[in-house]
Amino acid sequence: MARSHSSKAHDAAPGPSQPPATSRPAPDPQPAPPLAGSELEAAQRLFGDRLALAECYTKHLASSGIVRGLIGPREAPRLWERHVLNCAVVQELIPENARVVDVGSGAGLPGLCLALARPDIAITLVEPLERRVQWLDEVIEDLELPNVTVLRTRAEQAKTQLKNVDVVTARAVSALTGLMDITLPLLKGSGQLLALKGRSAQDEVDKAKKKFNRFGVRSAEVLTVGEDLLSEPTTVVRLSL
């Protein structure tokens, strides 16, 4: 079982001048959406003989992931298309036996999806919030994923704890200009950042260009992956050092 490691990062607590948080009932768990048609075909191609594990992970997202606030209840019906498959297709950009760091993993998107699709890679999930780390640990233990480790810290503080990183991934963490500051130092001058983005990807690249020389960025590409598998392919910004 992969075990998590902690740093001094902690969940934020309300200050003394703040009013107490209003208690809200936890959302109800949802059934995982069934796999059928083109989504089933895509999942079979991406996960192969590990499809059952991917299905188990998706059930965790729909149940405890929703109850504990890692996924919104409205996302349940589209977990496969919008989240799991959307992340898993990025595996085609990752070299064989790569050492990968997923920054701001949250519910394991894209980190756990990539670990399931690519058992050859060693992946570290970097996540600062304790409740998310606890959930990730539980899911990793249940799925028995020996190629995954969870590191509880902020990305800015992870540089000294991570060595020989080939690829850094990130999804829904921040705009590229700010994301470069917390991810590229982890590569220590060599490797690539794969940032999952939306329609604003090229605009984000254009705004970030002024920082490229500072970090030694050799090339910046906006890539589309999964066109042959998904109705909505995944857009990835790849920065290579």
C-alpha positions in Angstrom: 0.0 0.0 0.0 1.3 3.5 -0.8 1.3 5.7 2.2 1.0 9.4 2.4 3.7 11.8 3.8 2.9 15.0 5.6 4.4 18.4 5.7 3.4 21.3 7.9 0.6 22.3 5.6 -2.8 22.2 7.4 -6.4 22.9 6.5 -7.3 26.5 7.1 -9.1 27.1 10.3 -11.4 30.1 10.8 -9.8 32.9 12.7 -11.3 34.2 16.0 -13.0 37.1 14.3 -14.8 35.0 11.9 -18.4 33.7 12.5 -18.8 30.0 13.0 -19.3 28.1 9.8 -22.9 27.1 9.1 -23.4 23.4 9.3 -24.9 22.0 6.1 -26.0 18.4 5.6 -23.6 16.4 3.5 -24.8 15.6 0.0 -26.1 12.2 -0.6 -23.9 9.6 -2.4 -24.8 9.0 -6.0 -24.7 5.9 -8.2 -21.7 5.7 -10.5 -22.9 6.3 -14.1 -23.0 3.0 -16.2 -20.5 2.5 -18.9 -22.0 1.9 -22.3 -21.5 2.7 -26.0 -18.6 4.9 -27.0 -17.7 5.5 -23.3 -17.3 1.8 -22.7 -15.2 1.4 -25.8 -13.0 4.3 -24.7 -12.6 2.9 -21.2 -11.7 -0.5 -22.4 -9.0 0.9 -24.7 -7.6 3.2 -22.0 -7.6 0.9 -19.0 -7.5 -2.6 -20.6 -7.4 -5.3 -17.9 -7.6 -2.6 -15.2 -11.0 -1.4 -16.2 -12.6 -3.0 -13.1 -10.3 -0.9 -11.0 -11.3 2.2 -12.9 -14.9 1.4 -12.3 -14.2 1.0 -8.6 -12.5 4.4 -8.5 -15.5 6.0 -10.2 -17.8 4.5 -7.6 -15.6 6.1 -4.9 -15.9 9.4 -6.7 -19.7 9.1 -6.9 -20.2 8.0 -3.3 -17.6 9.1 -0.7 -16.1 11.6 -3.1 -19.5 13.5 -3.2 -20.3 13.0 0.5 -17.0 14.4 1.5 -17.0 17.3 -0.9 -14.4 16.3 -3.4 -16.8 16.1 -6.3 -20.0 18.1 -6.7 -23.3 16.1 -6.8 -24.2 17.4 -10.2 -21.0 15.8 -11.6 -22.1 12.2 -10.9 -23.9 11.5 -14.2 -20.9 12.7 -16.2 -18.0 11.3 -14.2 -16.7 9.1 -16.9 -16.9 11.5 -19.8 -16.0 14.8 -18.1 -13.5 13.5 -15.5 -12.2 10.0 -15.6 -11.8 9.5 -19.4 -11.0 13.1 -19.9 -7.9 12.6 -17.6 -7.0 9.1 -18.7 -6.4 10.0 -22.3 -3.4 12.2 -21.3 -1.5 9.0 -20.6 -0.4 9.0 -24.3 1.8 12.0 -23.6 3.7 10.4 -20.8 6.9 8.5 -21.5 7.3 4.8 -20.4 8.3 4.3 -16.8 8.2 8.1 -16.1 8.3 9.5 -12.7 5.2 11.8 -12.5 4.1 14.4 -9.9 0.4 15.4 -9.9 0.0 18.8 -8.3 -3.2 19.7 -6.5 -4.6 16.2 -6.9 -7.9 16.7 -5.0 -10.0 13.8 -6.0 -7.2 12.1 -8.0 -7.8 14.0 -11.2 -5.8 13.4 -13.3 -3.3 11.5 -11.0 -5.2 8.4 -10.1 -6.7 8.1 -13.6 -3.2 8.1 -15.0 -1.9 5.6 -12.4 -4.8 3.2 -13.4 -4.2 3.6 -17.1 -0.4 3.3 -16.8 0.9 0.9 -14.1 4.4 1.4 -15.4 4.6 5.0 -14.1 5.4 6.0 -10.6 3.2 8.9 -9.5 3.2 11.1 -6.5 0.0 13.0 -5.7 0.7 16.4 -4.1 -2.2 17.7 -2.1 -2.1 20.1 0.9 -5.6 19.5 2.4 -5.8 16.8 5.1 -9.4 15.7 4.3 -8.5 15.1 0.6 -5.3 13.3 1.5 -7.3 11.0 3.8 -9.7 10.2 1.0 -6.9 9.6 -1.5 -5.2 7.2 1.0 -8.4 5.3 1.4 -9.0 4.9 -2.3 -5.4 3.9 -3.0 -5.5 1.3 -0.3 -8.8 -0.1 -1.6 -7.6 -0.2 -5.2 -4.2 -1.6 -4.1 -2.1 0.7 -6.3 1.6 0.2 -5.5 2.7 2.8 -8.0 1.0 5.8 -6.2 2.2 7.8 -3.2 0.5 10.8 -1.6 2.5 13.7 -0.4 0.7 16.2 1.9 2.2 19.5 1.2 1.9 22.5 -1.1 3.6 22.3 -4.4 5.8 25.2 -3.6 7.3 23.3 -0.6 7.6 19.9 -2.4 10.8 20.7 -4.4 13.2 19.4 -1.7 11.1 16.3 -1.2 10.8 15.2 -4.8 13.7 14.0 -6.9 14.2 13.0 -10.6 10.8 14.2 -11.7 10.1 13.6 -15.4 6.5 14.9 -15.8 4.3 17.2 -13.7 0.6 17.2 -14.3 -2.1 19.6 -13.1 -5.8 20.1 -13.7 -8.0 23.0 -12.5 -5.2 24.4 -10.3 -4.6 27.9 -11.6 -4.0 29.9 -14.8 -0.8 28.9 -16.5 1.1 32.1 -15.5 0.7 31.2 -11.8 0.9 27.4 -12.4 4.4 27.7 -13.8 5.7 29.2 -10.6 4.6 26.2 -8.5 5.2 23.3 -11.0 8.2 24.0 -13.2 10.7 24.2 -10.2 9.8 20.5 -9.5 11.3 19.5 -12.8 14.7 21.1 -11.8 15.5 22.1 -15.4 14.5 19.0 -17.3 11.1 17.4 -18.1 7.6 18.5 -19.1 4.5 20.1 -17.6 1.2 18.7 -18.8 -1.6 21.1 -17.8 -5.1 20.1 -18.6 -6.9 23.2 -19.8 -10.1 24.4 -21.5 -10.8 26.7 -24.4 -8.6 29.5 -23.0 -5.5 27.3 -23.4 -3.8 29.3 -26.1 -4.6 32.6 -24.4 -3.0 31.3 -21.2 0.1 30.3 -23.2 0.3 33.8 -24.8 0.1 35.5 -21.4 2.7 33.2 -19.9 5.4 33.7 -22.6 7.2 36.4 -20.7 8.1 33.8 -18.1 9.4 31.2 -20.4 13.1 32.3 -20.3 13.1 32.5 -16.5 12.2 28.8 -16.3 14.1 27.6 -19.4 11.0 26.6 -21.3 12.2 25.3 -24.7 8.8 24.7 -26.3 5.1 25.4 -25.5 2.3 23.5 -27.3 -1.4 23.3 -27.1 -2.4 19.7 -27.8 -5.6 17.9 -28.3 -5.7 14.3 -27.1 -8.4 11.6 -27.2 -10.0 12.8 -30.5 -10.5 9.2 -31.6 -12.0 8.2 -28.3 -14.0 11.1 -26.8 -16.8 13.3 -28.0 -15.1 16.2 -26.3 -11.3 15.7 -26.5 -8.9 16.9 -23.8 -6.9 20.1 -24.3 -3.4 20.0 -22.8 -0.7 22.7 -22.6 2.7 21.0 -22.7 5.7 23.0 -21.6 9.0 21.3 -22.2 12.2 22.2 -20.4 
